[in-house]
Amino acid sequence: MFRTHTCGELNLEHQNLEVTLAGWVQTIRKFGAITFVDLRDRYGITQLLFGESLQAQLDQQPLGREFVLQAKGTVQERSNKNLHIPTGAIEIIVSSFEILNSSVVPPFTIQDDTDGGDDLRMKYRYLDLRRNAVKKNIELRYAVNRSARTYLHEQGFMDIETPFLIKSTPEGARDFVVPSRMNPGEFYALPQSPQTFKQLLMVSGYDRYYQIVKCFRDEDLRADRQPEFTQIDCEMSFVEQEDILNMFEGLVKRVFADVKGINYAETVQRMSWEDAMWTYGNDKPDIRFGMTITNLKYPQHTFPNRANLATLIQEAGFKVFDDAESVLAIAVPNAAEYSRKQTDELTDWVKRPQIGMQGMAFIKCLPEGFKSSIDKFYSAEKLAAIAEACDAKTGDLILILAGKEERTRKAISELRLEMGKRLGLRKENEFKLLWVLDFPLFEYDSDENRWVARHHPFTSPKPSDIPTMIDNSPKIENADKYLEHPYAQIKANAYDLVLNGNEIGGGSIRIYQRALQEKMFEALGMDQEEQAHKFGFLLGAFEYGAPPHGGIAFGFDRLCAILGGSESIRDFIAFPKNNSGRDVMLDAPASIDEKQFKELHIQLKKES
């Protein structure tokens, strides 16, 4: 037996017990004829005391950091207790030990405040995983996994695996493709999600399916993306939208309780996509704080019954506002005392390429009146009216951006989040859930002059909008007037679950009738031949009694990262890729040899 106990379980109740521990040497401290060793395993750290009788053996077999060590001895109370660890009240008086394996000096210190940079730690990820900070993330991931599985099992869901080698049906993100040796010139694709399979399982009568599954997308990476990622993928039959919302906000609340000890008792707020865009500037708003957006150019969007506000900023001779498609403002609480240096710094912040604005205006709401960067053009009365429209109070700072509608909306949204962060309003241990509903079913692609699915082509329209889709042609006669087309008004029977400004789950009620699915494919520009080639199996299945069904998929990695207080999902994946999609530990992707190319009937094109 290599060990009788782990390095994280012994305490004063085990005094005088003979034990055997095994683990890795964390630190070595020599004090004359006595040596102290901190021994570490997955469960914790225990201090070992090597007395004078073992010093000769230690001289012959010196220990080093990360040596694998087995030690036998007796549990005794420590004279200098360490109250920061569970085992800090005891130590092991070692009677014998054996070095099970030695170690070269690690390339970085294996402790929370490591001296290893990100690239170095990713190259030696198997060592990085020994660090307590990383171990906590992996343990949290497992806890979320276990909690979700337990909840879904209790609700009657069945875990059913679906294939990884499937057919490529490019629509949205790029597929990873895999050549088939047995079918020369043909390729599998790795699934971006199990979407069609879970719908087929509903046709098959498995009315509650789930899978915690790997998915693959060949897309540019950032902190919250990986080429392979994990979803909690779920589908249900004989349900409406309300059934889905209730079931899966229950799942997230269960995870909160099991993993974080949080009883999320409040009702989950619901918001339309349109309200989210006008009020927060994006479709995944962080509702932990206010600071909502006021549209000064078209205030009827914010205040439908106050059309007189339209005169607030127009015809004032300020060309920046007069010529802008959109003028948007936020009132930052208790920030009127910002100095000129601070407002200049914010102006530089919105001018950064990733934000893309030309500048920023501000109004300080001071006890003695208003001080503004635009008071040359706007009277005190106009500034007061703007402040009232923004619901700004004395002591607040109004920040205003102007320009093209989409860019300005995105910029004010980012500025709102930045100010929330600077003011400490985006609290790490505060969690706010939000359902965003009533998305547009379609988006217009001006480059290709056609409609594209906002979610995916299997999302059903709202029942009230089905006749609009059936009775109208998707053809656009005048590209400049696409917003006037009936398809622009169709709402999707879709929903996103947002947590602290991050979309953690999204889904929809699905199309389950062949005629409507064919109409959807037609709207996306697919003729009958393309429909049959790409999705003939699904259309055929719909002719055999497909039930009404819907589902949702959660970004498992992202959910873990938010619960763990991190902005990067990489911290919660055992072996992640870097921002170039490379595994620097394995040095993958890598070239293959000529024999494999021949077997796959593939020839690389030589660059000229």
N, C-alpha and C positions, 0 to 999 in steps of 0.2 A: 504494500500500500504506500503510494507516494505521499499521501497526506491524510490526516484525520480531520482537519478543519481548514477553512479558508483563512485568508489574511484579514478578513473583515468582520469576523463573528465572535472573537474571544473578548471577554470582559471579566470584571472582578468575580462574577459567579463561577468562573472556571479556575480560580486560584488552586494551585498545587496539582492541577491536572497535567498528566503527561500527554504531550501532543506532538504531531509531526506536521510541519508546514512545508509548502513548496511554492516557489514563485521567482520573481526577478529582483535582483539587488537594485534598490533605488539609490541609496546613499550609504557611505561607509565613514564612520567617525572613530578615530583612535584616541584613547586617553590612557597613555602609559601602557599597562598590561591588560587593559580592557578595550574591547572593540564593540561598537554599536553598529548594527546594520538594520536599515529599514527594508523590509521585504514586502514586495508588492505583487498582488495578483488582481484579477478582475474585480474582486469584492472589496479590496481595501489595502491598508498598510498595517503591518505589525512590526514593532521594534524587537530585534533580537539582541541579546547580550552574550558576547563571547568572552568568557572569563580567562584567567591566566593560564589554565590548563590546556586551552586550545590555541594559545598563541604560537607554539612551535608548528602546529599543523597549518595555521594561517600563514606563517612565514614560508612554509613549503608549498602551500597551495593558496597564493594570494587571491583575494576576491577583486572583482572589478564591476563597474557599472553594467547592468543588464545581464550579469551572469545568472544562469538558471541554477537555483540553490534549493536543496532539501535540508531542513534542520529539524532535529529532534530535541525536545527539552521540556521544561516545566513552566507553567504559567505562574507569574508572580506579580504582585502589585508594584507599580512604578513609583519611585520617590519623586520624580519630576514629571507630573502628569501633563499630557497634551489634550486639552479639552476640545480641540478642534476636530478630532477624529474619533470614531466610535470605539476604537481599540486603545485610545490614549491613556487609559488608566492601568494598563498591564504591559508586561514585556515577557519574552520567553528567555529563560536562562538555558542557553544551548548546552546540551550534553554531547552531541555529535552532529556532524554535518557532512554533506557530500555535494560536490559541484557536479551537477548533472550536465551542464554545458557551459562553455565559456562564451564570451562575446568580445568582438572588437569594439573599440571606442565608438559609440554612436555618433552620427554626423551632426546631431543637435541634442540638447538636453531634453530628456523625456520628463517634462514637468509642465505645469500650467503656463508659467511664464517662460516658455521655451525661447531659445535664441535662434531657432530655425525659421527661415523665411518660408513663404507659401510654396514656392516652386520646390525647395529642398524637401519640405515635409510631404509634398505630393509624390516626389520621387521615391521616398522611403515611407509610403503611407502605412505599411505594416508596423512601422515603429511609431508613427504619429497616432495610430489607433490605440497604442498603449497609454497615451496621456489621458489623465482623468477628465480633462475638459472635453475631449473627443468622445471618450467612453460614455459620458453623461448624455451626449447627443444621440449616440447609438441606442442607449437604453431607453431614452424618451421615444425614439422611433419605434422600438419594439413595443413599448407600452401603448402607443397610439394604435399600432397594428392589432394588438391583442384586444384592446377595448372595442375597436370597430368590429372585429370578427365576432366577439361575444354578443354585441348588440344585434348585429344582422342575423346571427344564428337564432337568437331569442325571438326575432320578428319573422322567422320562417323562411329566411333567404337561404339558398343553396349555393355553395362555392363550386363553380363549374369552370374548368380551364378551357381556353380557346386557343387556336393555332397561332404560332409566330410566323410561319411561312405562308403568306397569303398572296393575293393578286394585287398588283399595283393599280390604284384608281386615283391618279393625281387630282386633287381638288383641295387647294389650300396649301399647306406646308408640303415640302418635298419629301418623297419617300426615300428610305434606305432600301436599296435593291440588292438581291442576292442571286448570283448566277446559278443555274441548274445544270450540273454535269450530265445528268441523265436525259435532259431535254435541251440539247444544244441550241443556243441563241435565244433561250427563254429565261425569264427571271421571276423569282419570287420578290415580294416586298415585305418588309417588317411593318407590323401594324402601327398606325398612328393612334389607334384606339380599337377596342373590340366591337365597334359600333354595330356593324351589320350582323355579327355573330350573336350579339345579345338580343337583337331584334328577332333573329331566326329562332333563338331559344324561346322567345315568347310565342312564336308560331308553333313551336313544338310542345307548348303546354307547361313549361317550367316557369311558373308565373312570378317567382321571386328569385332572381339571380344576382350574385355578386362575385367579384373577383378583385383581389389586390394584385395588380398586373403591371408588368413592364410594357411601356409604349415607346415608340421611336419616331423622332422627327428630325429631318436633316435641315436644320435652320440655324441662323446665326445665334450665338450664345451670349448670355449675360448672367448676372448673379442668380436669377431665379429660373434659369433654363439649363437643361442638360440634353444631350442628344438621346439619351435613354432616361426615362423618368417613370415614376410609379403613380398609378391611379387607383383609387377605390372606385371601381366601376360597378354600377347597379342598374337594374331594370325591373319593372313591375308591370303586370297585366291588370286590366280592368280597373284602371285608376284615372282620376282627373288631376289637374294641377294641384289642387288643395291637398290631395292624398300624398303627393310627392313632397310638398313643402313640410307638412306635419311630420312625415316619416323621417326626413333627413335633417331637419333642424333638431329632431330628437337624437339622431346619431351624434351630431356635433356636441350637443349638450352632454351626452353620455361620456364622450371623450374628455370634455372639460372636467367632469366630475372625477373620472378615473385617473386621469393623468395629472391634472393641476389642482384637484381638490376644490374646484369652483362649482358652486350651485348656481347655474345661469337660469334664474327663475323668471326674468323679465320676458315679456312678449317680444319676439323678433320683429323689428320694424320692417315694413314693406314700402317700396318706392318704385314708381314707374321709371323706365329708362329715360324718358323725356325730362322728368323732374330732376333726376340725377344729373343729367347733362347741363341743365340750366342753372341748377342750384349749386352744384359742386364742380362742374366742368369736366367730369369723367363718369364712366359707368360703373366704377367701383369705389364709391366715396368712402372716406374715413369719417365716420360720424361720431368719433370720440370727442370732437369739438365742433363748434359752430363755424363762424367766419365764412358764412355762405356768400355766394357771388351775386352781385347786383348788376343787371344789364342796363347801363346808362343810355345806350343808343336806342334800344328797343325795350323800354321799361315795362311794356305791357306783358312781356314774358314773365317778369317777376311780380308785377302788380297789375293784373288784368283790368282792374277797375279804376286805374289812375293814369289814363292816357295823357293827362296834362304834364306828366313827368317827361314826356318826349321832348319838351322844350328846354330841359335842364342844360344840355350840353350843345345843342344845335345852334347854328348861326351866331356863334360867339366870336368868330374870327380866328379861332384856334384851329389851324388847318389839320393838325395831327388828329384831332377828334372829328372835325367836320368831314374829312375824307375817309375815315376808317369805316370798314364794314362792321366792326364791333368795338364797343368801349365797355370794358368790364372792370368792376371794382370789388374790393374786399375791405372790411373794417377790422383792423388788427387791434384787439383789446389792449388797453394800457400801454400803448407804444408811442403816444404823441411826444414823449420826451426824447425820442430818437434824435441824435445829433446829425449835423450835416454829413459828417463822415459816415455815419451809419446808413443814411438814406442814399448816399452816393454808392456805398458798397452794395446795397440792394439793387440799385440801378445797374451796376456792373454785373450783378448776379443774373438779372433777366436778359442781359445782352449776350450771355454766354451762348456759344453755338447750339448747345443742346436745348436751350430755351428759345432763343431766336428772336427776341424782341429788339426794337430799335431804341427803346427807352422806357421810362416809367414816370408817372406823375404822382404826387402825393398831396394829401390835405391833413394837417394836424388840427385836431379838435381840442383846443386849449380853453382853459377857463375864461381867458380874456377875449376869445374869439377864434378865428380860423387863420392859420398860416399855411400857405400853399405854394407849390412850384408853378401853379397856373393862375395865381390871383391877378396877374396882368390882364387876363381875358375874362375872368369870372368875378362878379361882384360878391360881396359878403353874403348877400341874400341868396345868390345862386349856390355858393359854397354851402350855405346852411341847408338849402333844399337837397343838394347832393348828399350831405351828411344824414339828413332825415331819410332819404331813399335807401341809404346803406344801413340804416338803423344804428348809426355810429353814436356813441356817447362821448361826453367830455372825457378826455384822456386817451381817446382812440386815435389811431393813425389809419387813414384811408389810402390804399394803394390802388392805382388805376393803370391799366394797360389798354392799348388801342392798336388795331391793325386788322389783318385778314381774320375772318371769323374763326376758322378751325385752329389756326396757330395761336390766336389770342386766348381762346378758350383753354387750350392745352397749357399755355403759359401761366394763366391765372390759377389754374388748378395746381400746377407745380409750385407756384409761389405760395398758395394757401398751405400746401403741405409743408413747405420749407419754414414758413412762419410758425405753423403749429409745432414743428420740431424745435425751433429756436426758443419758443416760449414754454417748452416742456408740456405741451398739451397732448402729445402723442405718447402716452404713458405705456411703457413696455408691459406692465402686468395688468393693464386694463383691456378687456376684450369686448368688442361690440359687433354683433352680427346684424346683417341686413340682407333682405331679399330684394334684388332688382328684377322687375317684371316688365312685360309689354315691350320687348325689344322690337325694332323693325325686323321683318322677316328677310328683307333683301337690302343689299347695298348696291349702289350703281358704280360700275367700273368704267370710268370715262375713257381709259386707254383702249379698252376692247368694245366699248359701246354695248354693254350687256349687264344684266343683273347677276350678282353673285350672292350666295347664301351667307347671311351674317353669322350663323352658327354652323350648320352643315345641311346638306340637301335632304335630310330625313326628318327635319323639324316641321311640325304641323303649323299651319296658320291658326290664329284664334278662330274658333267655330264661326263667329259672326263674319269673319273675313274670307271664309272659304268660297262663297259665291263670287266675291270680287276676283279671286284668283282664277276660278273656273270660267267666268263669263268674259274675261278680258284677255287680249293678246299681250304677251310680254314685250312685243316689238316697240321700240322707242323711235318715233319719227323725228323728234327734235332733241338732240342731246342736251341742249341748254335748258330744256324745260322738263328734265326727267322728274323733278319733284312734283310736277303736275300729273304725272302718270298714276293711274290707280294703284299700281304695285308699290309705289312709294308710301302708301298709307297702310299697307297690310302689316298687322302685328303678328309676331311669332308667339306661339304657345310655349314660351321658353322662360327660363329663370336662372339667375346666377345667385349664389350665396357668397356674400362678401364679409370678410373679417378684417377689421382694422385697415381698410383701404386696399385689401388684396382679395382678388377673386380666388376663393378656395374650392368652389364647386360650380358646375354649370350643367344644365340639361334642358330637356324639353319633353313635351308630349309628342309622340312620333306620328308620322303618317303611317297608316296601316291598310289603306285601300289602294289598289293598283292604279285606278284612274287618277286619283289625286297625286300619287307619287310620280306618275308619268307627266302630269301637268307641271309639277315642280321641276323635274328634269328639263322639260321643254323651256321653262322660264329661265333656266341657267344656260340655255343654248345647246342642249344635247338633242340631236335628232334620234329617231327611233333606232337606227343602227347602233349608235354610240350607247344608248341606254341599254340595249340588249347585250352589247359586248361587255360593258362595265358592271351592270347591275341586273342582268337577266335572271340570275339565281334568286335575287330578292323579290323582283317583280313577280316571278313565278310562284314564290312562296306565298305572296299576298293573295293568290287565287285559291288557297286551301284553308280558308277560315282563319285569317290573322286576327287576333283580338286587339282591342284598343290597348295601347301600352305607352309607357313613358319611363324616363329614368334620369340619372344624373351621374356625373363622374367628378370625384374630388381629386385635386392635386395633392397627393399624399405627402410628397417631399415638402411642398410649400406649407401645408398645414403644420408639419413637424417643425419647420423653421420658425414659423410665427409663434408657436407654443414655446419654443426654445429661446425666443428673443433674438433671433438672427435674421439678417437681411438676405443671406445666401443659403440656398438649399444644399450647396456642396458640403456644408458643415454637418449635414445629417444623412449623408450617403457614404457608405463604407469605402467605396472605391470610385470616386467621381472623376470626371474628365475636367480638363482645364478650359479656359475660354476659347481655345482653338479646337476644342473637341478631341484633344489628345489625352491618352492615359500615359503620363510621363513615367510611371512606374514600369509598365509593360513595354513602353515605347510603341504604342499602337495609336492609329493605324500604321501598318508597315507594308512593305512590298512583299509579293509572293514570288516563288521561283518559277522558272520557265516551264517546268513540268506541269505545275498547276494551271498556268495559262493555257497550255495545250489541252489539258483535260477538260477545261471549261470552254474551249473553243473561243478564246478571247485573245485579241491582239491589241496592244496599246498603240495609240496613235503617236507617232514621233513628232515632236515639236520642230517646226521649220526654223 
